Amino acid sequence: MFALQSVFCLLWIAIKERNQFKLIAQNILPAVFIGFTSVAGSVGWFTAMSLQNAAIVKTLGQTEFMLTLLITYLYFGERISGREYAGMALVGASVLLLLTTSV
């Protein structure tokens, strides 16, 4: 799957955005880091889904949204809107509800 995704991405860049190859070469270390962490994340998803019910894994994975907003707040200094806080509260409540009722 990783190989297929890589081939499709390379083809897309070669056909539509050839200048991106130069930018990737200029930023090779961050690009490699992002690539390895993406692969590790996918391996984690597949491993978790093989060990636990996929619905529970996917629902717990929704907390990624909250982590992403926290990183944008702490690292990039972006402000979190009231709608985003409400969304985080709903996601958190739904994850807790699922985990407490499925055990």
Biopython code that builds the backbone (N, CA, C, O; Angstrom):
import numpy as np
from Bio.PDB.StructureBuilder import StructureBuilder

atoms = [
    (1, "MET", "N", (0.822, -1.184, 0.000)),
    (1, "MET", "CA", (0.000, 0.000, 0.000)),
    (1, "MET", "C", (0.875, 1.261, 0.000)),
    (1, "MET", "O", (0.598, 2.222, -0.717)),
    (2, "PHE", "N", (1.938, 1.239, 0.819)),
    (2, "PHE", "CA", (2.817, 2.413, 0.867)),
    (2, "PHE", "C", (3.472, 2.647, -0.490)),
    (2, "PHE", "O", (3.609, 3.784, -0.941)),
    (3, "ALA", "N", (3.875, 1.546, -1.136)),
    (3, "ALA", "CA", (4.508, 1.665, -2.450)),
    (3, "ALA", "C", (3.529, 2.244, -3.467)),
    (3, "ALA", "O", (3.903, 3.094, -4.275)),
    (4, "LEU", "N", (2.281, 1.788, -3.433)),
    (4, "LEU", "CA", (1.276, 2.283, -4.358)),
    (4, "LEU", "C", (1.001, 3.769, -4.128)),
    (4, "LEU", "O", (0.898, 4.537, -5.084)),
    (5, "GLN", "N", (0.883, 4.169, -2.878)),
    (5, "GLN", "CA", (0.679, 5.588, -2.562)),
    (5, "GLN", "C", (1.863, 6.420, -3.052)),
    (5, "GLN", "O", (1.682, 7.505, -3.604)),
    (6, "SER", "N", (3.053, 5.911, -2.848)),
    (6, "SER", "CA", (4.246, 6.642, -3.268)),
    (6, "SER", "C", (4.292, 6.804, -4.783)),
    (6, "SER", "O", (4.620, 7.876, -5.290)),
    (7, "VAL", "N", (3.962, 5.736, -5.500)),
    (7, "VAL", "CA", (3.959, 5.804, -6.967)),
    (7, "VAL", "C", (2.937, 6.819, -7.447)),
    (7, "VAL", "O", (3.238, 7.637, -8.316)),
    (8, "PHE", "N", (1.726, 6.778, -6.890)),
    (8, "PHE", "CA", (0.697, 7.736, -7.296)),
    (8, "PHE", "C", (1.122, 9.179, -6.992)),
    (8, "PHE", "O", (0.925, 10.073, -7.815)),
    (9, "CYS", "N", (1.694, 9.396, -5.827)),
    (9, "CYS", "CA", (2.150, 10.749, -5.473)),
    (9, "CYS", "C", (3.256, 11.220, -6.407)),
    (9, "CYS", "O", (3.240, 12.362, -6.867)),
    (10, "LEU", "N", (4.207, 10.354, -6.685)),
    (10, "LEU", "CA", (5.299, 10.720, -7.599)),
    (10, "LEU", "C", (4.774, 11.022, -8.993)),
    (10, "LEU", "O", (5.211, 11.983, -9.627)),
    (11, "LEU", "N", (3.841, 10.208, -9.474)),
    (11, "LEU", "CA", (3.254, 10.468, -10.788)),
    (11, "LEU", "C", (2.511, 11.802, -10.816)),
    (11, "LEU", "O", (2.632, 12.576, -11.766)),
    (12, "TRP", "N", (1.748, 12.052, -9.769)),
    (12, "TRP", "CA", (1.002, 13.313, -9.701)),
    (12, "TRP", "C", (1.956, 14.512, -9.722)),
    (12, "TRP", "O", (1.740, 15.481, -10.449)),
    (13, "ILE", "N", (2.991, 14.426, -8.926)),
    (13, "ILE", "CA", (3.962, 15.531, -8.886)),
    (13, "ILE", "C", (4.643, 15.679, -10.241)),
    (13, "ILE", "O", (4.819, 16.796, -10.726)),
    (14, "ALA", "N", (5.025, 14.571, -10.850)),
    (14, "ALA", "CA", (5.713, 14.628, -12.142)),
    (14, "ALA", "C", (4.823, 15.222, -13.228)),
    (14, "ALA", "O", (5.307, 15.925, -14.115)),
    (15, "ILE", "N", (3.524, 14.940, -13.159)),
    (15, "ILE", "CA", (2.613, 15.418, -14.204)),
    (15, "ILE", "C", (2.118, 16.836, -13.930)),
    (15, "ILE", "O", (2.102, 17.679, -14.827)),
    (16, "LYS", "N", (1.716, 17.092, -12.691)),
    (16, "LYS", "CA", (1.036, 18.353, -12.379)),
    (16, "LYS", "C", (1.896, 19.421, -11.708)),
    (16, "LYS", "O", (1.674, 20.611, -11.927)),
    (17, "GLU", "N", (2.871, 19.018, -10.895)),
    (17, "GLU", "CA", (3.609, 19.993, -10.085)),
    (17, "GLU", "C", (5.100, 19.677, -10.071)),
    (17, "GLU", "O", (5.687, 19.453, -9.012)),
    (18, "ARG", "N", (5.691, 19.660, -11.227)),
    (18, "ARG", "CA", (7.088, 19.259, -11.373)),
    (18, "ARG", "C", (8.040, 20.088, -10.505)),
    (18, "ARG", "O", (9.067, 19.577, -10.058)),
    (19, "ASN", "N", (7.713, 21.353, -10.263)),
    (19, "ASN", "CA", (8.591, 22.217, -9.454)),
    (19, "ASN", "C", (8.690, 21.752, -7.998)),
    (19, "ASN", "O", (9.592, 22.174, -7.274)),
    (20, "GLN", "N", (7.775, 20.890, -7.568)),
    (20, "GLN", "CA", (7.805, 20.397, -6.192)),
    (20, "GLN", "C", (9.026, 19.514, -5.920)),
    (20, "GLN", "O", (9.486, 19.423, -4.782)),
    (21, "PHE", "N", (9.548, 18.864, -6.963)),
    (21, "PHE", "CA", (10.742, 18.036, -6.776)),
    (21, "PHE", "C", (11.916, 18.878, -6.278)),
    (21, "PHE", "O", (12.695, 18.429, -5.437)),
    (22, "LYS", "N", (12.038, 20.094, -6.797)),
    (22, "LYS", "CA", (13.112, 20.997, -6.361)),
    (22, "LYS", "C", (12.908, 21.394, -4.894)),
    (22, "LYS", "O", (13.862, 21.429, -4.117)),
    (23, "LEU", "N", (11.676, 21.687, -4.530)),
    (23, "LEU", "CA", (11.382, 22.064, -3.147)),
    (23, "LEU", "C", (11.620, 20.895, -2.191)),
    (23, "LEU", "O", (12.111, 21.090, -1.079)),
    (24, "ILE", "N", (11.272, 19.684, -2.624)),
    (24, "ILE", "CA", (11.522, 18.506, -1.792)),
    (24, "ILE", "C", (13.020, 18.329, -1.588)),
    (24, "ILE", "O", (13.470, 18.050, -0.476)),
    (25, "ALA", "N", (13.792, 18.490, -2.660)),
    (25, "ALA", "CA", (15.250, 18.340, -2.560)),
    (25, "ALA", "C", (15.853, 19.384, -1.625)),
    (25, "ALA", "O", (16.798, 19.093, -0.891)),
    (26, "GLN", "N", (15.310, 20.591, -1.652)),
    (26, "GLN", "CA", (15.810, 21.657, -0.778)),
    (26, "GLN", "C", (15.454, 21.403, 0.688)),
    (26, "GLN", "O", (16.138, 21.891, 1.588)),
    (27, "ASN", "N", (14.407, 20.657, 0.923)),
    (27, "ASN", "CA", (13.927, 20.386, 2.284)),
    (27, "ASN", "C", (13.914, 18.890, 2.559)),
    (27, "ASN", "O", (12.939, 18.365, 3.099)),
    (28, "ILE", "N", (14.971, 18.212, 2.198)),
    (28, "ILE", "CA", (14.992, 16.756, 2.245)),
    (28, "ILE", "C", (14.835, 16.203, 3.666)),
    (28, "ILE", "O", (14.124, 15.216, 3.856)),
    (29, "LEU", "N", (15.472, 16.802, 4.654)),
    (29, "LEU", "CA", (15.374, 16.273, 6.020)),
    (29, "LEU", "C", (13.948, 16.338, 6.571)),
    (29, "LEU", "O", (13.453, 15.335, 7.085)),
    (30, "PRO", "N", (13.272, 17.490, 6.479)),
    (30, "PRO", "CA", (11.873, 17.494, 6.935)),
    (30, "PRO", "C", (10.991, 16.556, 6.112)),
    (30, "PRO", "O", (10.071, 15.940, 6.651)),
    (31, "ALA", "N", (11.266, 16.443, 4.810)),
    (31, "ALA", "CA", (10.464, 15.556, 3.963)),
    (31, "ALA", "C", (10.640, 14.095, 4.379)),
    (31, "ALA", "O", (9.669, 13.339, 4.423)),
    (32, "VAL", "N", (11.871, 13.700, 4.683)),
    (32, "VAL", "CA", (12.121, 12.322, 5.129)),
    (32, "VAL", "C", (11.468, 12.085, 6.487)),
    (32, "VAL", "O", (10.881, 11.026, 6.713)),
    (33, "PHE", "N", (11.561, 13.053, 7.388)),
    (33, "PHE", "CA", (10.929, 12.922, 8.707)),
    (33, "PHE", "C", (9.424, 12.739, 8.564)),
    (33, "PHE", "O", (8.836, 11.859, 9.194)),
    (34, "ILE", "N", (8.804, 13.571, 7.737)),
    (34, "ILE", "CA", (7.361, 13.474, 7.529)),
    (34, "ILE", "C", (7.005, 12.128, 6.905)),
    (34, "ILE", "O", (6.006, 11.513, 7.277)),
    (35, "GLY", "N", (7.815, 11.675, 5.964)),
    (35, "GLY", "CA", (7.570, 10.375, 5.338)),
    (35, "GLY", "C", (7.632, 9.244, 6.338)),
    (35, "GLY", "O", (6.741, 8.394, 6.367)),
    (36, "PHE", "N", (8.670, 9.216, 7.162)),
    (36, "PHE", "CA", (8.803, 8.142, 8.146)),
    (36, "PHE", "C", (7.695, 8.184, 9.200)),
    (36, "PHE", "O", (7.165, 7.142, 9.585)),
    (37, "THR", "N", (7.348, 9.371, 9.659)),
    (37, "THR", "CA", (6.277, 9.448, 10.657)),
    (37, "THR", "C", (4.927, 9.079, 10.054)),
    (37, "THR", "O", (4.075, 8.524, 10.748)),
    (38, "SER", "N", (4.719, 9.374, 8.785)),
    (38, "SER", "CA", (3.476, 8.971, 8.122)),
    (38, "SER", "C", (3.386, 7.454, 8.011)),
    (38, "SER", "O", (2.333, 6.866, 8.256)),
    (39, "VAL", "N", (4.497, 6.828, 7.641)),
    (39, "VAL", "CA", (4.522, 5.368, 7.558)),
    (39, "VAL", "C", (4.285, 4.758, 8.939)),
    (39, "VAL", "O", (3.524, 3.801, 9.077)),
    (40, "ALA", "N", (4.932, 5.311, 9.949)),
    (40, "ALA", "CA", (4.754, 4.801, 11.315)),
    (40, "ALA", "C", (3.303, 4.943, 11.762)),
    (40, "ALA", "O", (2.761, 4.050, 12.415)),
    (41, "GLY", "N", (2.675, 6.059, 11.412)),
    (41, "GLY", "CA", (1.270, 6.252, 11.760)),
    (41, "GLY", "C", (0.367, 5.234, 11.085)),
    (41, "GLY", "O", (-0.548, 4.697, 11.709)),
    (42, "SER", "N", (0.622, 4.971, 9.814)),
    (42, "SER", "CA", (-0.182, 3.977, 9.094)),
    (42, "SER", "C", (0.020, 2.581, 9.666)),
    (42, "SER", "O", (-0.938, 1.822, 9.812)),
    (43, "VAL", "N", (1.251, 2.246, 9.987)),
    (43, "VAL", "CA", (1.520, 0.943, 10.600)),
    (43, "VAL", "C", (0.792, 0.838, 11.940)),
    (43, "VAL", "O", (0.245, -0.212, 12.278)),
    (44, "GLY", "N", (0.790, 1.937, 12.698)),
    (44, "GLY", "CA", (0.071, 1.949, 13.972)),
    (44, "GLY", "C", (-1.418, 1.722, 13.783)),
    (44, "GLY", "O", (-2.028, 0.959, 14.532)),
    (45, "TRP", "N", (-2.017, 2.382, 12.780)),
    (45, "TRP", "CA", (-3.439, 2.191, 12.503)),
    (45, "TRP", "C", (-3.739, 0.740, 12.165)),
    (45, "TRP", "O", (-4.663, 0.149, 12.724)),
    (46, "PHE", "N", (-2.965, 0.163, 11.256)),
    (46, "PHE", "CA", (-3.223, -1.222, 10.844)),
    (46, "PHE", "C", (-3.014, -2.192, 12.004)),
    (46, "PHE", "O", (-3.767, -3.153, 12.160)),
    (47, "THR", "N", (-2.006, -1.941, 12.801)),
    (47, "THR", "CA", (-1.755, -2.805, 13.953)),
    (47, "THR", "C", (-2.903, -2.712, 14.949)),
    (47, "THR", "O", (-3.400, -3.729, 15.433)),
    (48, "ALA", "N", (-3.318, -1.496, 15.250)),
    (48, "ALA", "CA", (-4.409, -1.306, 16.206)),
    (48, "ALA", "C", (-5.695, -1.957, 15.709)),
    (48, "ALA", "O", (-6.425, -2.564, 16.493)),
    (49, "MET", "N", (-5.976, -1.837, 14.422)),
    (49, "MET", "CA", (-7.212, -2.414, 13.887)),
    (49, "MET", "C", (-7.159, -3.937, 13.831)),
    (49, "MET", "O", (-8.198, -4.596, 13.832)),
    (50, "SER", "N", (-5.959, -4.493, 13.783)),
    (50, "SER", "CA", (-5.874, -5.953, 13.813)),
    (50, "SER", "C", (-5.970, -6.488, 15.243)),
    (50, "SER", "O", (-6.286, -7.661, 15.446)),
    (51, "LEU", "N", (-5.699, -5.640, 16.229)),
    (51, "LEU", "CA", (-5.740, -6.069, 17.625)),
    (51, "LEU", "C", (-7.057, -5.733, 18.324)),
    (51, "LEU", "O", (-7.380, -6.329, 19.351)),
    (52, "GLN", "N", (-7.817, -4.785, 17.776)),
    (52, "GLN", "CA", (-9.034, -4.309, 18.437)),
    (52, "GLN", "C", (-10.103, -4.066, 17.389)),
    (52, "GLN", "O", (-9.799, -3.981, 16.199)),
    (53, "ASN", "N", (-11.332, -3.956, 17.813)),
    (53, "ASN", "CA", (-12.447, -3.648, 16.936)),
    (53, "ASN", "C", (-12.150, -2.349, 16.183)),
    (53, "ASN", "O", (-11.778, -1.344, 16.788)),
    (54, "ALA", "N", (-12.316, -2.379, 14.869)),
    (54, "ALA", "CA", (-11.980, -1.215, 14.040)),
    (54, "ALA", "C", (-12.794, 0.021, 14.412)),
    (54, "ALA", "O", (-12.285, 1.139, 14.328)),
    (55, "ALA", "N", (-14.042, -0.161, 14.818)),
    (55, "ALA", "CA", (-14.884, 0.982, 15.201)),
    (55, "ALA", "C", (-14.313, 1.702, 16.415)),
    (55, "ALA", "O", (-14.346, 2.931, 16.484)),
    (56, "ILE", "N", (-13.798, 0.954, 17.358)),
    (56, "ILE", "CA", (-13.216, 1.570, 18.557)),
    (56, "ILE", "C", (-11.923, 2.302, 18.203)),
    (56, "ILE", "O", (-11.680, 3.412, 18.677)),
    (57, "VAL", "N", (-11.103, 1.677, 17.374)),
    (57, "VAL", "CA", (-9.839, 2.304, 16.967)),
    (57, "VAL", "C", (-10.116, 3.598, 16.214)),
    (57, "VAL", "O", (-9.487, 4.621, 16.486)),
    (58, "LYS", "N", (-11.047, 3.561, 15.275)),
    (58, "LYS", "CA", (-11.367, 4.752, 14.484)),
    (58, "LYS", "C", (-11.942, 5.859, 15.362)),
    (58, "LYS", "O", (-11.607, 7.031, 15.191)),
    (59, "THR", "N", (-12.797, 5.491, 16.290)),
    (59, "THR", "CA", (-13.379, 6.497, 17.179)),
    (59, "THR", "C", (-12.316, 7.121, 18.065)),
    (59, "THR", "O", (-12.285, 8.339, 18.243)),
    (60, "LEU", "N", (-11.454, 6.298, 18.616)),
    (60, "LEU", "CA", (-10.374, 6.835, 19.438)),
    (60, "LEU", "C", (-9.450, 7.711, 18.596)),
    (60, "LEU", "O", (-8.899, 8.697, 19.086)),
    (61, "GLY", "N", (-9.287, 7.345, 17.331)),
    (61, "GLY", "CA", (-8.459, 8.137, 16.425)),
    (61, "GLY", "C", (-9.008, 9.535, 16.181)),
    (61, "GLY", "O", (-8.271, 10.421, 15.749)),
    (62, "GLN", "N", (-10.293, 9.744, 16.450)),
    (62, "GLN", "CA", (-10.880, 11.070, 16.275)),
    (62, "GLN", "C", (-10.274, 12.088, 17.241)),
    (62, "GLN", "O", (-10.376, 13.296, 17.027)),
    (63, "THR", "N", (-9.649, 11.594, 18.293)),
    (63, "THR", "CA", (-8.991, 12.514, 19.223)),
    (63, "THR", "C", (-7.790, 13.193, 18.571)),
    (63, "THR", "O", (-7.251, 14.162, 19.105)),
    (64, "GLU", "N", (-7.374, 12.680, 17.416)),
    (64, "GLU", "CA", (-6.286, 13.304, 16.653)),
    (64, "GLU", "C", (-6.626, 14.762, 16.338)),
    (64, "GLU", "O", (-5.745, 15.622, 16.312)),
    (65, "PHE", "N", (-7.894, 15.026, 16.104)),
    (65, "PHE", "CA", (-8.367, 16.384, 15.839)),
    (65, "PHE", "C", (-8.013, 17.318, 17.000)),
    (65, "PHE", "O", (-7.556, 18.443, 16.795)),
    (66, "MET", "N", (-8.232, 16.833, 18.205)),
    (66, "MET", "CA", (-7.928, 17.658, 19.378)),
    (66, "MET", "C", (-6.428, 17.897, 19.509)),
    (66, "MET", "O", (-6.000, 19.006, 19.831)),
    (67, "LEU", "N", (-5.636, 16.873, 19.265)),
    (67, "LEU", "CA", (-4.188, 17.011, 19.324)),
    (67, "LEU", "C", (-3.687, 17.982, 18.259)),
    (67, "LEU", "O", (-2.788, 18.783, 18.514)),
    (68, "THR", "N", (-4.266, 17.909, 17.079)),
    (68, "THR", "CA", (-3.876, 18.810, 15.993)),
    (68, "THR", "C", (-4.164, 20.260, 16.366)),
    (68, "THR", "O", (-3.326, 21.135, 16.148)),
    (69, "LEU", "N", (-5.336, 20.516, 16.922)),
    (69, "LEU", "CA", (-5.663, 21.880, 17.337)),
    (69, "LEU", "C", (-4.743, 22.362, 18.452)),
    (69, "LEU", "O", (-4.348, 23.528, 18.472)),
    (70, "LEU", "N", (-4.405, 21.477, 19.372)),
    (70, "LEU", "CA", (-3.500, 21.839, 20.451)),
    (70, "LEU", "C", (-2.116, 22.211, 19.903)),
    (70, "LEU", "O", (-1.503, 23.176, 20.360)),
    (71, "ILE", "N", (-1.633, 21.448, 18.933)),
    (71, "ILE", "CA", (-0.334, 21.748, 18.322)),
    (71, "ILE", "C", (-0.378, 23.085, 17.590)),
    (71, "ILE", "O", (0.559, 23.876, 17.688)),
    (72, "THR", "N", (-1.467, 23.343, 16.853)),
    (72, "THR", "CA", (-1.546, 24.618, 16.139)),
    (72, "THR", "C", (-1.607, 25.785, 17.115)),
    (72, "THR", "O", (-1.111, 26.872, 16.817)),
    (73, "TYR", "N", (-2.206, 25.569, 18.269)),
    (73, "TYR", "CA", (-2.274, 26.623, 19.281)),
    (73, "TYR", "C", (-0.911, 26.852, 19.928)),
    (73, "TYR", "O", (-0.442, 27.987, 20.019)),
    (74, "LEU", "N", (-0.276, 25.762, 20.378)),
    (74, "LEU", "CA", (0.978, 25.893, 21.111)),
    (74, "LEU", "C", (2.168, 26.208, 20.212)),
    (74, "LEU", "O", (3.016, 27.022, 20.576)),
    (75, "TYR", "N", (2.241, 25.581, 19.055)),
    (75, "TYR", "CA", (3.423, 25.712, 18.204)),
    (75, "TYR", "C", (3.307, 26.877, 17.223)),
    (75, "TYR", "O", (4.254, 27.642, 17.039)),
    (76, "PHE", "N", (2.133, 27.003, 16.594)),
    (76, "PHE", "CA", (1.961, 28.038, 15.569)),
    (76, "PHE", "C", (1.280, 29.296, 16.090)),
    (76, "PHE", "O", (1.213, 30.305, 15.389)),
    (77, "GLY", "N", (0.775, 29.237, 17.323)),
    (77, "GLY", "CA", (0.144, 30.414, 17.915)),
    (77, "GLY", "C", (-1.213, 30.765, 17.328)),
    (77, "GLY", "O", (-1.662, 31.904, 17.456)),
    (78, "GLU", "N", (-1.874, 29.808, 16.688)),
    (78, "GLU", "CA", (-3.195, 30.078, 16.123)),
    (78, "GLU", "C", (-4.243, 30.062, 17.225)),
    (78, "GLU", "O", (-4.122, 29.341, 18.216)),
    (79, "ARG", "N", (-5.262, 30.865, 17.030)),
    (79, "ARG", "CA", (-6.340, 30.921, 18.005)),
    (79, "ARG", "C", (-7.361, 29.832, 17.708)),
    (79, "ARG", "O", (-7.618, 29.514, 16.547)),
    (80, "ILE", "N", (-7.936, 29.267, 18.750)),
    (80, "ILE", "CA", (-8.957, 28.240, 18.612)),
    (80, "ILE", "C", (-10.318, 28.903, 18.771)),
    (80, "ILE", "O", (-10.568, 29.600, 19.754)),
    (81, "SER", "N", (-11.199, 28.678, 17.791)),
    (81, "SER", "CA", (-12.513, 29.327, 17.811)),
    (81, "SER", "C", (-13.469, 28.585, 18.746)),
    (81, "SER", "O", (-13.209, 27.459, 19.170)),
    (82, "GLY", "N", (-14.565, 29.242, 19.047)),
    (82, "GLY", "CA", (-15.589, 28.625, 19.880)),
    (82, "GLY", "C", (-16.160, 27.365, 19.243)),
    (82, "GLY", "O", (-16.470, 26.399, 19.940)),
    (83, "ARG", "N", (-16.300, 27.375, 17.928)),
    (83, "ARG", "CA", (-16.800, 26.189, 17.224)),
    (83, "ARG", "C", (-15.813, 25.033, 17.356)),
    (83, "ARG", "O", (-16.219, 23.877, 17.482)),
    (84, "GLU", "N", (-14.525, 25.342, 17.328)),
    (84, "GLU", "CA", (-13.521, 24.285, 17.477)),
    (84, "GLU", "C", (-13.534, 23.715, 18.894)),
    (84, "GLU", "O", (-13.410, 22.505, 19.081)),
    (85, "TYR", "N", (-13.683, 24.584, 19.883)),
    (85, "TYR", "CA", (-13.827, 24.088, 21.263)),
    (85, "TYR", "C", (-15.057, 23.199, 21.392)),
    (85, "TYR", "O", (-15.005, 22.148, 22.029)),
    (86, "ALA", "N", (-16.166, 23.624, 20.783)),
    (86, "ALA", "CA", (-17.389, 22.816, 20.831)),
    (86, "ALA", "C", (-17.169, 21.475, 20.135)),
    (86, "ALA", "O", (-17.627, 20.439, 20.617)),
    (87, "GLY", "N", (-16.475, 21.495, 19.009)),
    (87, "GLY", "CA", (-16.174, 20.255, 18.301)),
    (87, "GLY", "C", (-15.311, 19.328, 19.128)),
    (87, "GLY", "O", (-15.542, 18.119, 19.154)),
    (88, "MET", "N", (-14.306, 19.888, 19.813)),
    (88, "MET", "CA", (-13.454, 19.066, 20.673)),
    (88, "MET", "C", (-14.261, 18.457, 21.813)),
    (88, "MET", "O", (-14.055, 17.299, 22.177)),
    (89, "ALA", "N", (-15.173, 19.234, 22.371)),
    (89, "ALA", "CA", (-15.995, 18.720, 23.470)),
    (89, "ALA", "C", (-16.892, 17.579, 22.984)),
    (89, "ALA", "O", (-17.043, 16.572, 23.676)),
    (90, "LEU", "N", (-17.476, 17.731, 21.816)),
    (90, "LEU", "CA", (-18.333, 16.679, 21.272)),
    (90, "LEU", "C", (-17.538, 15.421, 20.941)),
    (90, "LEU", "O", (-17.982, 14.309, 21.227)),
    (91, "VAL", "N", (-16.372, 15.596, 20.345)),
    (91, "VAL", "CA", (-15.524, 14.431, 20.032)),
    (91, "VAL", "C", (-15.111, 13.735, 21.322)),
    (91, "VAL", "O", (-15.194, 12.511, 21.424)),
    (92, "GLY", "N", (-14.669, 14.504, 22.301)),
    (92, "GLY", "CA", (-14.258, 13.921, 23.574)),
    (92, "GLY", "C", (-15.396, 13.178, 24.256)),
    (92, "GLY", "O", (-15.203, 12.077, 24.771)),
    (93, "ALA", "N", (-16.574, 13.775, 24.260)),
    (93, "ALA", "CA", (-17.736, 13.121, 24.879)),
    (93, "ALA", "C", (-18.104, 11.844, 24.138)),
    (93, "ALA", "O", (-18.433, 10.835, 24.762)),
    (94, "SER", "N", (-18.052, 11.881, 22.818)),
    (94, "SER", "CA", (-18.421, 10.678, 22.062)),
    (94, "SER", "C", (-17.405, 9.556, 22.262)),
    (94, "SER", "O", (-17.785, 8.387, 22.341)),
    (95, "VAL", "N", (-16.137, 9.892, 22.345)),
    (95, "VAL", "CA", (-15.113, 8.869, 22.593)),
    (95, "VAL", "C", (-15.307, 8.262, 23.975)),
    (95, "VAL", "O", (-15.258, 7.041, 24.126)),
    (96, "LEU", "N", (-15.526, 9.095, 24.978)),
    (96, "LEU", "CA", (-15.756, 8.580, 26.334)),
    (96, "LEU", "C", (-17.013, 7.709, 26.387)),
    (96, "LEU", "O", (-17.022, 6.663, 27.035)),
    (97, "LEU", "N", (-18.067, 8.147, 25.706)),
    (97, "LEU", "CA", (-19.298, 7.374, 25.670)),
    (97, "LEU", "C", (-19.077, 6.006, 25.027)),
    (97, "LEU", "O", (-19.535, 4.988, 25.546)),
    (98, "LEU", "N", (-18.383, 5.989, 23.911)),
    (98, "LEU", "CA", (-18.117, 4.722, 23.241)),
    (98, "LEU", "C", (-17.252, 3.801, 24.090)),
    (98, "LEU", "O", (-17.537, 2.610, 24.211)),
    (99, "LEU", "N", (-16.206, 4.350, 24.671)),
    (99, "LEU", "CA", (-15.294, 3.514, 25.439)),
    (99, "LEU", "C", (-15.936, 2.976, 26.717)),
    (99, "LEU", "O", (-15.631, 1.860, 27.138)),
    (100, "THR", "N", (-16.813, 3.750, 27.330)),
    (100, "THR", "CA", (-17.443, 3.270, 28.560)),
    (100, "THR", "C", (-18.568, 2.285, 28.284)),
    (100, "THR", "O", (-18.869, 1.443, 29.130)),
    (101, "THR", "N", (-19.196, 2.375, 27.112)),
    (101, "THR", "CA", (-20.301, 1.461, 26.807)),
    (101, "THR", "C", (-19.830, 0.187, 26.108)),
    (101, "THR", "O", (-20.553, -0.809, 26.096)),
    (102, "SER", "N", (-18.634, 0.203, 25.528)),
    (102, "SER", "CA", (-18.179, -0.969, 24.777)),
    (102, "SER", "C", (-17.331, -1.915, 25.622)),
    (102, "SER", "O", (-16.995, -3.007, 25.164)),
    (103, "VAL", "N", (-16.984, -1.525, 26.829)),
    (103, "VAL", "CA", (-16.134, -2.367, 27.658)),
    (103, "VAL", "C", (-16.906, -3.408, 28.375)),
    (103, "VAL", "O", (-16.329, -4.201, 29.119)),
]
sb = StructureBuilder()
sb.init_structure("model")
sb.init_model(0)
sb.init_chain("A")
sb.init_seg("    ")
for serial, (resi, resn, name, xyz) in enumerate(atoms, 1):
    if name == "N":
        sb.init_residue(resn, " ", resi, " ")
    sb.init_atom(name, np.array(xyz, "f"), 0.0, 1.0, " ", f" {name:<3s}", serial, name[0])
structure = sb.get_structure()
